[in-house]
Structure formats: structure tokens, C-alpha cells
Amino acid sequence: MLYTVSRSPYHDDFNAMLGLVSDTDDVLLIQNGVLLGINENRYLAELLRSGAGIYALKEDLDARGLFEQISDRVKVLDYSGFVSLTVKHQQNFAW
């Protein structure tokens, strides 16, 4: 499953999502959800332990001036990569 996270982890019940994500899933950080991918973020460490693929949309990182602060464990992709992830996963859950 592809999980798209568009809100800051500080404004949601992020732990509920963590209980759903597995190592066969991918998580795409978009809009304010890219805050989750910042280095030293406690929620990112928890998400990485799930084994899921973690991605962030480059355009949203650039718009927020966060590109240099993103963890090297988060794969940065463009809109074309976003489309590829949606094709890869038949199911999508927006968080």
C-alpha cells in the first residue's frame, strides 16, 4: 500500500499510522508531511523501523526550504516518481 502523508506529524495521530505501515509499503511525504523527513525527527526514526520505503516530493521540500535538512534515508522524487509509486501500489491511503 502507498501511504501519502500531507500533514505535519505533530498535528495528527501519527502513531495510529505507524501501526498500519509494514515493510511491503511505501510512504510518500507531500505538502507539510515533508516535515516528517527532517533529520533527527523522532517520528522519522519510528517510521524507518517499519521497513517501509520513505519518499518525499522534491517540489514540496523546495517550497518549504527543507531540501538541505531532509534525512539521507528519505528518497527524494519528483512528480514523475510520484506517479510511478501510484502505479506500483493498487491501494493508496491518504493520511
Residue pairs with C-beta under 8 A, 6 or more apart in sequence:
1 24
1 25
1 26
1 89
1 91
1 92
1 93
2 25
2 26
2 27
2 28
2 85
2 86
2 88
2 89
2 91
2 92
2 93
3 17
3 20
3 21
3 25
3 26
3 27
3 28
3 52
3 92
3 93
3 94
3 95
4 27
4 28
4 30
4 33
4 92
4 93
4 94
4 95
5 17
5 27
5 28
5 29
5 30
5 33
5 36
5 95
6 30
6 31
6 32
6 33
6 94
6 95
7 31
7 32
7 33
7 95
8 32
8 33
8 35
8 36
9 33
9 35
9 36
9 41
9 43
10 35
11 32
12 95
14 36
14 43
17 95
18 46
18 47
18 50
20 93
21 27
21 47
21 50
21 52
22 50
22 51
22 52
23 50
23 51
23 52
24 52
25 50
25 52
25 53
25 89
26 52
26 53
26 54
26 55
26 85
26 88
26 89
27 47
27 52
27 53
27 54
27 55
28 55
28 56
28 57
28 82
28 85
29 35
29 36
29 37
29 54
29 55
29 56
29 57
29 60
29 74
30 56
30 57
30 60
30 82
31 60
32 64
33 60
33 95
34 56
34 57
34 60
34 61
34 64
34 66
34 70
35 41
35 64
35 66
36 43
36 44
36 47
37 44
37 54
37 56
37 61
37 66
37 70
37 71
37 74
38 44
38 66
38 69
38 70
38 71
39 69
39 70
39 71
41 71
44 54
44 71
44 73
44 74
47 54
48 54
48 73
53 75
54 73
54 74
54 75
55 74
55 75
55 76
55 77
55 81
55 85
56 70
56 74
56 75
56 76
56 77
57 76
57 77
57 78
57 79
57 82
58 67
58 76
58 77
58 78
59 78
59 79
61 67
61 70
61 76
67 76
70 76
77 84
77 85
86 92
